[in-house]
Amino acid sequence: MTIFRTGCARAADIVNLDLGPRTDLEIEERLRSDTGAERLTAIDRRLIRDMDDMRLVSARHIDPFQQALRASRLQKLARMNLATHVGGDSWRLDADLATTLRRIGERGDIIRTMQRDLSARNLERASADRVIYDPAAADARPIVGRVLSRGLADEHADRHYLLIDGIDGRAHYTPLGKGEAVGAIPLDAVVRITPRGGGIRAADRTIVAVAAAHSGRYTIDAHLKHDPSATESFAETHVRRLEAIRRVMRSLEREPDGAWIITPDHLEKVERFEARQLRERPVSLEMLSVVPLESLVVAEAATWLDRDLIAGTSVPIRDAGFGRDVNAARELRRQWLIAEQLAEEQDGRTVYRRNLLAALQRRELLRVGARLSEELRLPFTEAKTGDQVQGRLVRAVEMTSGRHALIERSRDFTLVPWRDMLERHVGKSVAGIVRESGISWTIGRQRSGPSIS
């Protein structure tokens, strides 16, 4: 009995570090359970601490209770190919023991999280159809699906995840990175997740080349002199690149006259910036629909289903899970478009009207404009190609056809397609010209202000 109490007392030193005070019985049960755990445990940390330079450790211990734990744990590690018995009481631990066990433990946590979130939505997915999405994998492909849940993967690091019910019939646990990097995402919204690229861009090399020819300084004027074929708006994209790097790295210097000091190690700074960006936001998220799939079937708006029907899906749809729901919705939407005379069947195939998307988008635009007109007590004016748009950017308006910017003027307001860069200019004066491909924006009232095409 004395021996057992001594063993538990020493074991308590290990367990209490992780879990706080526990009774002797709780400590014994926890440590016995840990011997078979597939994660990094307190016993593993003690073994790692005790191993020598050759990664050898002994199962023997002065305390019989501790010795039993060590022997049992080493046998489990051997079955996991993380330890090798070299004779007697000696074992050699794997060089990556701690890292491997942490990774296995994290995977187990993720699997339990997926099961919990699926159960909360009353959904069943086979084990083979539960996937942990790794955007850094060489074979990583975009995924399309509905958002089942969003949660914290690591509260201390503010790392979030999405559980996506994919059109491939599988549930994907998807790392989002820093929560602050991704805005609100409605449940049941349909999204496309794409691995983010990294590395040095052509713009970075151009900046270095321009600076090298101008005493280590980069300016728009220097860029235009270096490359007479470049436009001012094109050169401004390089300035925005420098501003983005400076906001994160704070290692770039800009002189009072606006010139950027480009040091010889600039491309190394870019690589560090890109590596940090990938850690904080490993994927790009495109909102395909803010409303649930079932609401798209009869929506008088240009929907993701319409674009998918016209252009064809870029991601295979499997007749299982959410993929089956999407196939059914596509067929119902096709029938609705035919009934609305926006499509017709010819020789066994469906032909869609050329202006289908524009017609549906205009229907929604006029409907939302009328609703907002009552709210704002201002008339709505539709912005057409070639029109100049100038006014105060009030807010973003979520529409089935896509997010729009509400621009308020002295006597009316208008709605135009949203751009992510407008987020930081809400409440400010903006101006732009409506083009078929989008809007060329100028932020601020001054004509020489920064423009965004």
C-alpha positions as a Python dict, from the first residue, in 0.01 Angstrom:
ca = {
    (1, 'M'): (0, 0, 0),
    (2, 'T'): (288, 232, 81),
    (3, 'I'): (444, 158, -257),
    (4, 'F'): (119, 236, -437),
    (5, 'R'): (81, 568, -256),
    (6, 'T'): (438, 660, -344),
    (7, 'G'): (371, 574, -709),
    (8, 'C'): (51, 777, -713),
    (9, 'A'): (223, 1067, -544),
    (10, 'R'): (482, 1076, -819),
    (11, 'A'): (218, 1021, -1084),
    (12, 'A'): (23, 1311, -939),
    (13, 'D'): (313, 1540, -1023),
    (14, 'I'): (262, 1444, -1387),
    (15, 'V'): (-116, 1447, -1405),
    (16, 'N'): (-172, 1759, -1198),
    (17, 'L'): (34, 1959, -1445),
    (18, 'D'): (-217, 1871, -1717),
    (19, 'L'): (-546, 1840, -1536),
    (20, 'G'): (-518, 2003, -1194),
    (21, 'P'): (-563, 1824, -859),
    (22, 'R'): (-704, 1469, -877),
    (23, 'T'): (-769, 1195, -622),
    (24, 'D'): (-534, 895, -610),
    (25, 'L'): (-798, 675, -773),
    (26, 'E'): (-859, 926, -1052),
    (27, 'I'): (-485, 954, -1113),
    (28, 'E'): (-444, 577, -1132),
    (29, 'E'): (-736, 537, -1373),
    (30, 'R'): (-619, 823, -1594),
    (31, 'L'): (-262, 698, -1617),
    (32, 'R'): (-369, 341, -1689),
    (33, 'S'): (-593, 478, -1963),
    (34, 'D'): (-306, 686, -2102),
    (35, 'T'): (-92, 378, -2163),
    (36, 'G'): (-314, 289, -2459),
    (37, 'A'): (-389, 642, -2582),
    (38, 'E'): (-307, 746, -2938),
    (39, 'R'): (-195, 1097, -2847),
    (40, 'L'): (86, 1264, -2655),
    (41, 'T'): (48, 1181, -2285),
    (42, 'A'): (216, 1271, -1958),
    (43, 'I'): (387, 930, -1963),
    (44, 'D'): (537, 1009, -2305),
    (45, 'R'): (673, 1341, -2181),
    (46, 'R'): (843, 1163, -1891),
    (47, 'L'): (993, 902, -2125),
    (48, 'I'): (1122, 1174, -2357),
    (49, 'R'): (1272, 1357, -2060),
    (50, 'D'): (1448, 1038, -1943),
    (51, 'M'): (1592, 924, -2278),
    (52, 'D'): (1963, 967, -2354),
    (53, 'D'): (2140, 1112, -2658),
    (54, 'M'): (2082, 787, -2848),
    (55, 'R'): (1707, 817, -2775),
    (56, 'L'): (1732, 513, -2547),
    (57, 'V'): (1510, 487, -2243),
    (58, 'S'): (1455, 216, -1984),
    (59, 'A'): (1121, 71, -1885),
    (60, 'R'): (1267, 6, -1539),
    (61, 'H'): (1172, 239, -1255),
    (62, 'I'): (1229, 232, -881),
    (63, 'D'): (854, 257, -832),
    (64, 'P'): (662, -59, -941),
    (65, 'F'): (355, 143, -1039),
    (66, 'Q'): (560, 374, -1261),
    (67, 'Q'): (746, 76, -1407),
    (68, 'A'): (419, -93, -1502),
    (69, 'L'): (301, 227, -1672),
    (70, 'R'): (625, 273, -1863),
    (71, 'A'): (639, -88, -1980),
    (72, 'S'): (277, -83, -2095),
    (73, 'R'): (318, 250, -2273),
    (74, 'L'): (639, 144, -2450),
    (75, 'Q'): (465, -167, -2580),
    (76, 'K'): (184, 51, -2717),
    (77, 'L'): (435, 285, -2881),
    (78, 'A'): (606, -16, -3038),
    (79, 'R'): (275, -126, -3192),
    (80, 'M'): (248, 226, -3335),
    (81, 'N'): (603, 196, -3476),
    (82, 'L'): (716, 479, -3250),
    (83, 'A'): (945, 275, -3023),
    (84, 'T'): (1176, -23, -3073),
    (85, 'H'): (1272, -283, -2813),
    (86, 'V'): (1652, -315, -2823),
    (87, 'G'): (1687, -577, -2548),
    (88, 'G'): (1624, -615, -2178),
    (89, 'D'): (1449, -309, -2038),
    (90, 'S'): (1588, -77, -2308),
    (91, 'W'): (1382, 88, -2580),
    (92, 'R'): (1467, 337, -2852),
    (93, 'L'): (1212, 614, -2906),
    (94, 'D'): (1127, 748, -3250),
    (95, 'A'): (1297, 1079, -3330),
    (96, 'D'): (961, 1243, -3407),
    (97, 'L'): (770, 1080, -3124),
    (98, 'A'): (620, 1396, -2973),
    (99, 'T'): (531, 1553, -3309),
    (100, 'T'): (373, 1234, -3441),
    (101, 'L'): (166, 1176, -3128),
    (102, 'R'): (46, 1537, -3129),
    (103, 'R'): (-61, 1503, -3492),
    (104, 'I'): (-241, 1174, -3422),
    (105, 'G'): (-412, 1332, -3122),
    (106, 'E'): (-523, 1633, -3323),
    (107, 'R'): (-665, 1404, -3589),
    (108, 'G'): (-861, 1218, -3324),
    (109, 'D'): (-997, 1547, -3190),
    (110, 'I'): (-1102, 1649, -3541),
    (111, 'I'): (-1281, 1319, -3604),
    (112, 'R'): (-1474, 1360, -3279),
    (113, 'T'): (-1559, 1719, -3373),
    (114, 'M'): (-1691, 1607, -3711),
    (115, 'Q'): (-1906, 1340, -3549),
    (116, 'R'): (-2045, 1589, -3299),
    (117, 'D'): (-2127, 1849, -3566),
    (118, 'L'): (-2283, 1594, -3800),
    (119, 'S'): (-2496, 1455, -3517),
    (120, 'A'): (-2612, 1808, -3431),
    (121, 'R'): (-2745, 1837, -3788),
    (122, 'N'): (-2895, 1485, -3782),
    (123, 'L'): (-2667, 1381, -4066),
    (124, 'E'): (-2488, 1052, -4120),
    (125, 'R'): (-2173, 1016, -4326),
    (126, 'A'): (-1971, 697, -4355),
    (127, 'S'): (-1622, 702, -4206),
    (128, 'A'): (-1476, 697, -4558),
    (129, 'D'): (-1680, 1008, -4639),
    (130, 'R'): (-1538, 1215, -4352),
    (131, 'V'): (-1235, 1398, -4483),
    (132, 'I'): (-981, 1626, -4318),
    (133, 'Y'): (-902, 1879, -4590),
    (134, 'D'): (-533, 1963, -4624),
    (135, 'P'): (-491, 2268, -4850),
    (136, 'A'): (-112, 2224, -4846),
    (137, 'A'): (-129, 1876, -4999),
    (138, 'A'): (6, 1845, -5352),
    (139, 'D'): (-322, 1693, -5472),
    (140, 'A'): (-550, 1941, -5292),
    (141, 'R'): (-846, 2039, -5510),
    (142, 'P'): (-1126, 2295, -5464),
    (143, 'I'): (-1433, 2176, -5278),
    (144, 'V'): (-1788, 2303, -5315),
    (145, 'G'): (-2057, 2246, -5057),
    (146, 'R'): (-2284, 2385, -4789),
    (147, 'V'): (-2164, 2509, -4452),
    (148, 'L'): (-2274, 2274, -4175),
    (149, 'S'): (-2087, 2440, -3890),
    (150, 'R'): (-1808, 2677, -3797),
    (151, 'G'): (-1602, 2650, -3482),
    (152, 'L'): (-1273, 2708, -3307),
    (153, 'A'): (-998, 2461, -3385),
    (154, 'D'): (-757, 2640, -3150),
    (155, 'E'): (-905, 2900, -2918),
    (156, 'H'): (-571, 3042, -2806),
    (157, 'A'): (-447, 3093, -3163),
    (158, 'D'): (-793, 3204, -3288),
    (159, 'R'): (-789, 2934, -3555),
    (160, 'H'): (-1127, 2843, -3700),
    (161, 'Y'): (-1264, 2558, -3906),
    (162, 'L'): (-1562, 2494, -4131),
    (163, 'L'): (-1742, 2164, -4172),
    (164, 'I'): (-1846, 2150, -4538),
    (165, 'D'): (-2103, 1906, -4674),
    (166, 'G'): (-1951, 1866, -5019),
    (167, 'I'): (-2122, 1804, -5351),
    (168, 'D'): (-1883, 1509, -5376),
    (169, 'G'): (-2094, 1339, -5107),
    (170, 'R'): (-1828, 1380, -4838),
    (171, 'A'): (-1803, 1593, -4524),
    (172, 'H'): (-1486, 1804, -4521),
    (173, 'Y'): (-1325, 1943, -4206),
    (174, 'T'): (-1165, 2256, -4349),
    (175, 'P'): (-911, 2479, -4169),
    (176, 'L'): (-989, 2850, -4213),
    (177, 'G'): (-693, 2997, -4029),
    (178, 'K'): (-732, 3315, -3826),
    (179, 'G'): (-1093, 3396, -3749),
    (180, 'E'): (-1039, 3767, -3809),
    (181, 'A'): (-936, 3692, -4169),
    (182, 'V'): (-1277, 3546, -4257),
    (183, 'G'): (-1604, 3730, -4204),
    (184, 'A'): (-1940, 3589, -4102),
    (185, 'I'): (-2055, 3285, -4299),
    (186, 'P'): (-2423, 3186, -4273),
    (187, 'L'): (-2503, 2825, -4194),
    (188, 'D'): (-2622, 2637, -4505),
    (189, 'A'): (-2453, 2891, -4732),
    (190, 'V'): (-2293, 2732, -5038),
    (191, 'V'): (-1922, 2805, -5070),
    (192, 'R'): (-1621, 2713, -5278),
    (193, 'I'): (-1298, 2645, -5088),
    (194, 'T'): (-970, 2672, -5279),
    (195, 'P'): (-614, 2623, -5152),
    (196, 'R'): (-432, 2956, -5144),
    (197, 'G'): (-121, 2995, -5350),
    (198, 'G'): (191, 3150, -5206),
    (199, 'G'): (536, 3254, -5309),
    (200, 'I'): (691, 3542, -5495),
    (201, 'R'): (474, 3709, -5758),
    (202, 'A'): (567, 3877, -6084),
    (203, 'A'): (477, 4211, -5924),
    (204, 'D'): (740, 4155, -5654),
    (205, 'R'): (1011, 4098, -5913),
    (206, 'T'): (898, 4406, -6105),
    (207, 'I'): (922, 4618, -5790),
    (208, 'V'): (1278, 4494, -5734),
    (209, 'A'): (1373, 4566, -6096),
    (210, 'V'): (1229, 4919, -6087),
    (211, 'A'): (1399, 4996, -5756),
    (212, 'A'): (1734, 4860, -5878),
    (213, 'A'): (1723, 5108, -6166),
    (214, 'H'): (1630, 5398, -5936),
    (215, 'S'): (1873, 5389, -5643),
    (216, 'G'): (1671, 5139, -5441),
    (217, 'R'): (1350, 5346, -5456),
    (218, 'Y'): (1014, 5242, -5598),
    (219, 'T'): (752, 5498, -5705),
    (220, 'I'): (474, 5498, -5960),
    (221, 'D'): (665, 5755, -6167),
    (222, 'A'): (975, 5534, -6160),
    (223, 'H'): (765, 5236, -6268),
    (224, 'L'): (616, 5424, -6563),
    (225, 'K'): (960, 5545, -6666),
    (226, 'H'): (1101, 5192, -6634),
    (227, 'D'): (815, 5041, -6839),
    (228, 'P'): (652, 5297, -7072),
    (229, 'S'): (386, 5042, -7170),
    (230, 'A'): (255, 5018, -6811),
    (231, 'T'): (-52, 5218, -6708),
    (232, 'E'): (-83, 5417, -6388),
    (233, 'S'): (-357, 5188, -6257),
    (234, 'F'): (-132, 4887, -6320),
    (235, 'A'): (153, 5050, -6128),
    (236, 'E'): (-87, 5126, -5842),
    (237, 'T'): (-148, 4751, -5798),
    (238, 'H'): (222, 4722, -5711),
    (239, 'V'): (185, 4996, -5450),
    (240, 'R'): (-106, 4809, -5296),
    (241, 'R'): (110, 4498, -5284),
    (242, 'L'): (376, 4689, -5091),
    (243, 'E'): (113, 4832, -4857),
    (244, 'A'): (-24, 4484, -4786),
    (245, 'I'): (323, 4353, -4699),
    (246, 'R'): (398, 4658, -4483),
    (247, 'R'): (76, 4618, -4281),
    (248, 'V'): (174, 4266, -4182),
    (249, 'M'): (554, 4264, -4171),
    (250, 'R'): (626, 4627, -4080),
    (251, 'S'): (965, 4580, -4241),
    (252, 'L'): (914, 4810, -4540),
    (253, 'E'): (995, 5177, -4521),
    (254, 'R'): (813, 5450, -4711),
    (255, 'E'): (955, 5799, -4732),
    (256, 'P'): (743, 6113, -4676),
    (257, 'D'): (727, 6177, -5052),
    (258, 'G'): (570, 5832, -5104),
    (259, 'A'): (881, 5655, -5233),
    (260, 'W'): (934, 5300, -5109),
    (261, 'I'): (1280, 5189, -4999),
    (262, 'I'): (1343, 4846, -5149),
    (263, 'T'): (1631, 4665, -4980),
    (264, 'P'): (1841, 4389, -5145),
    (265, 'D'): (1662, 4124, -4937),
    (266, 'H'): (1315, 4236, -5047),
    (267, 'L'): (1222, 3903, -5205),
    (268, 'E'): (1318, 3724, -4882),
    (269, 'K'): (1078, 3955, -4697),
    (270, 'V'): (809, 3865, -4950),
    (271, 'E'): (865, 3493, -4888),
    (272, 'R'): (829, 3543, -4512),
    (273, 'F'): (514, 3748, -4570),
    (274, 'E'): (360, 3479, -4792),
    (275, 'A'): (447, 3203, -4546),
    (276, 'R'): (276, 3396, -4268),
    (277, 'Q'): (-28, 3463, -4485),
    (278, 'L'): (-64, 3092, -4562),
    (279, 'R'): (-48, 3007, -4192),
    (280, 'E'): (-312, 3265, -4106),
    (281, 'R'): (-538, 3194, -4404),
    (282, 'P'): (-460, 2865, -4580),
    (283, 'V'): (-767, 2870, -4805),
    (284, 'S'): (-966, 3114, -5015),
    (285, 'L'): (-1341, 3114, -4962),
    (286, 'E'): (-1585, 3215, -5235),
    (287, 'M'): (-1947, 3266, -5137),
    (288, 'L'): (-2159, 3098, -5405),
    (289, 'S'): (-2492, 3147, -5229),
    (290, 'V'): (-2580, 3309, -4897),
    (291, 'V'): (-2920, 3138, -4901),
    (292, 'P'): (-2980, 2763, -4859),
    (293, 'L'): (-2997, 2535, -5162),
    (294, 'E'): (-3371, 2472, -5135),
    (295, 'S'): (-3440, 2847, -5161),
    (296, 'L'): (-3260, 2871, -5496),
    (297, 'V'): (-3500, 2648, -5689),
    (298, 'V'): (-3762, 2921, -5750),
    (299, 'A'): (-3553, 3230, -5668),
    (300, 'E'): (-3611, 3527, -5898),
    (301, 'A'): (-3242, 3604, -5899),
    (302, 'A'): (-2925, 3491, -6074),
    (303, 'T'): (-2824, 3195, -5861),
    (304, 'W'): (-2528, 2963, -5829),
    (305, 'L'): (-2745, 2688, -5980),
    (306, 'D'): (-2803, 2898, -6293),
    (307, 'R'): (-2433, 2964, -6343),
    (308, 'D'): (-2365, 2597, -6283),
    (309, 'L'): (-2630, 2485, -6533),
    (310, 'I'): (-2501, 2721, -6802),
    (311, 'A'): (-2127, 2672, -6760),
    (312, 'G'): (-2119, 2323, -6611),
    (313, 'T'): (-1979, 2244, -6268),
    (314, 'S'): (-1602, 2252, -6219),
    (315, 'V'): (-1628, 2002, -5932),
    (316, 'P'): (-1777, 1654, -5988),
    (317, 'I'): (-2118, 1600, -5827),
    (318, 'R'): (-2166, 1262, -5665),
    (319, 'D'): (-2512, 1114, -5626),
    (320, 'A'): (-2479, 1091, -5248),
    (321, 'G'): (-2523, 1323, -4951),
    (322, 'F'): (-2537, 1689, -5047),
    (323, 'G'): (-2443, 1597, -5403),
    (324, 'R'): (-2775, 1415, -5439),
    (325, 'D'): (-2958, 1723, -5307),
    (326, 'V'): (-2776, 1944, -5559),
    (327, 'N'): (-2863, 1716, -5850),
    (328, 'A'): (-3230, 1727, -5752),
    (329, 'A'): (-3221, 2108, -5713),
    (330, 'R'): (-3053, 2150, -6053),
    (331, 'E'): (-3331, 1957, -6223),
    (332, 'L'): (-3605, 2153, -6045),
    (333, 'R'): (-3432, 2481, -6131),
    (334, 'R'): (-3403, 2377, -6495),
    (335, 'Q'): (-3776, 2311, -6507),
    (336, 'W'): (-3846, 2648, -6342),
    (337, 'L'): (-3631, 2831, -6597),
    (338, 'I'): (-3824, 2664, -6879),
    (339, 'A'): (-4155, 2764, -6720),
    (340, 'E'): (-4027, 3124, -6693),
    (341, 'Q'): (-3933, 3115, -7064),
    (342, 'L'): (-3569, 3168, -6974),
    (343, 'A'): (-3477, 2832, -7126),
    (344, 'E'): (-3625, 2579, -7366),
    (345, 'E'): (-3574, 2220, -7464),
    (346, 'Q'): (-3446, 2151, -7815),
    (347, 'D'): (-3371, 1804, -7949),
    (348, 'G'): (-3334, 1655, -7603),
    (349, 'R'): (-3112, 1928, -7460),
    (350, 'T'): (-3176, 2250, -7270),
    (351, 'V'): (-3091, 2581, -7435),
    (352, 'Y'): (-3064, 2880, -7202),
    (353, 'R'): (-3137, 3238, -7305),
    (354, 'R'): (-2822, 3438, -7370),
    (355, 'N'): (-2916, 3710, -7121),
    (356, 'L'): (-3056, 3472, -6859),
    (357, 'L'): (-2823, 3575, -6577),
    (358, 'A'): (-2857, 3948, -6649),
    (359, 'A'): (-3237, 3921, -6665),
    (360, 'L'): (-3259, 3735, -6334),
    (361, 'Q'): (-3011, 3966, -6166),
    (362, 'R'): (-3212, 4270, -6278),
    (363, 'R'): (-3533, 4119, -6138),
    (364, 'E'): (-3374, 4089, -5797),
    (365, 'L'): (-3201, 4426, -5821),
    (366, 'L'): (-3529, 4608, -5886),
    (367, 'R'): (-3707, 4415, -5612),
    (368, 'V'): (-3438, 4483, -5351),
    (369, 'G'): (-3407, 4844, -5469),
    (370, 'A'): (-3781, 4897, -5412),
    (371, 'R'): (-3760, 4749, -5063),
    (372, 'L'): (-3460, 4962, -4967),
    (373, 'S'): (-3629, 5270, -5114),
    (374, 'E'): (-3901, 5242, -4850),
    (375, 'E'): (-3640, 5191, -4579),
    (376, 'L'): (-3416, 5481, -4683),
    (377, 'R'): (-3696, 5709, -4806),
    (378, 'L'): (-3495, 5771, -5121),
    (379, 'P'): (-3569, 5667, -5479),
    (380, 'F'): (-3363, 5384, -5629),
    (381, 'T'): (-3181, 5445, -5958),
    (382, 'E'): (-3043, 5153, -6154),
    (383, 'A'): (-2677, 5192, -6255),
    (384, 'K'): (-2613, 5100, -6618),
    (385, 'T'): (-2299, 5033, -6818),
    (386, 'G'): (-2113, 5358, -6882),
    (387, 'D'): (-2274, 5544, -6591),
    (388, 'Q'): (-2061, 5731, -6342),
    (389, 'V'): (-2137, 5636, -5983),
    (390, 'Q'): (-2042, 5873, -5703),
    (391, 'G'): (-2164, 5896, -5346),
    (392, 'R'): (-2123, 5762, -4995),
    (393, 'L'): (-2066, 5391, -4953),
    (394, 'V'): (-2327, 5303, -4690),
    (395, 'R'): (-2293, 4926, -4653),
    (396, 'A'): (-2293, 4591, -4825),
    (397, 'V'): (-2628, 4438, -4920),
    (398, 'E'): (-2648, 4059, -4937),
    (399, 'M'): (-2846, 3941, -5239),
    (400, 'T'): (-2901, 3599, -5391),
    (401, 'S'): (-2727, 3722, -5707),
    (402, 'G'): (-2427, 3829, -5501),
    (403, 'R'): (-2321, 4099, -5258),
    (404, 'H'): (-2384, 4459, -5369),
    (405, 'A'): (-2265, 4798, -5248),
    (406, 'L'): (-2529, 5052, -5146),
    (407, 'I'): (-2418, 5395, -5271),
    (408, 'E'): (-2619, 5685, -5131),
    (409, 'R'): (-2634, 6015, -5317),
    (410, 'S'): (-2802, 6345, -5237),
    (411, 'R'): (-3129, 6261, -5411),
    (412, 'D'): (-3124, 5887, -5465),
    (413, 'F'): (-2923, 5568, -5415),
    (414, 'T'): (-2799, 5284, -5631),
    (415, 'L'): (-2673, 4928, -5596),
    (416, 'V'): (-2359, 4804, -5770),
    (417, 'P'): (-2155, 4482, -5744),
    (418, 'W'): (-1942, 4459, -5431),
    (419, 'R'): (-1566, 4425, -5415),
    (420, 'D'): (-1385, 4301, -5104),
    (421, 'M'): (-1154, 4603, -5106),
    (422, 'L'): (-1458, 4825, -5038),
    (423, 'E'): (-1486, 4685, -4685),
    (424, 'R'): (-1242, 4934, -4539),
    (425, 'H'): (-1407, 5227, -4718),
    (426, 'V'): (-1760, 5197, -4577),
    (427, 'G'): (-1883, 5543, -4481),
    (428, 'K'): (-1647, 5716, -4724),
    (429, 'S'): (-1705, 5885, -5057),
    (430, 'V'): (-1640, 5664, -5357),
    (431, 'A'): (-1663, 5715, -5729),
    (432, 'G'): (-1640, 5486, -6026),
    (433, 'I'): (-1751, 5402, -6377),
    (434, 'V'): (-1977, 5105, -6445),
    (435, 'R'): (-1826, 4873, -6702),
    (436, 'E'): (-1941, 4537, -6837),
    (437, 'S'): (-1663, 4364, -6647),
    (438, 'G'): (-1731, 4549, -6322),
    (439, 'I'): (-1660, 4894, -6180),
    (440, 'S'): (-1341, 5097, -6190),
    (441, 'W'): (-1342, 5261, -5846),
    (442, 'T'): (-1181, 5579, -5719),
    (443, 'I'): (-1171, 5607, -5341),
    (444, 'G'): (-1215, 5959, -5206),
    (445, 'R'): (-1337, 6270, -5382),
    (446, 'Q'): (-1000, 6374, -5518),
    (447, 'R'): (-946, 6285, -5881),
    (448, 'S'): (-592, 6176, -5815),
    (449, 'G'): (-700, 5935, -5541),
    (450, 'P'): (-623, 5566, -5564),
    (451, 'S'): (-820, 5377, -5824),
    (452, 'I'): (-922, 5013, -5821),
    (453, 'S'): (-1021, 4849, -6146),
}
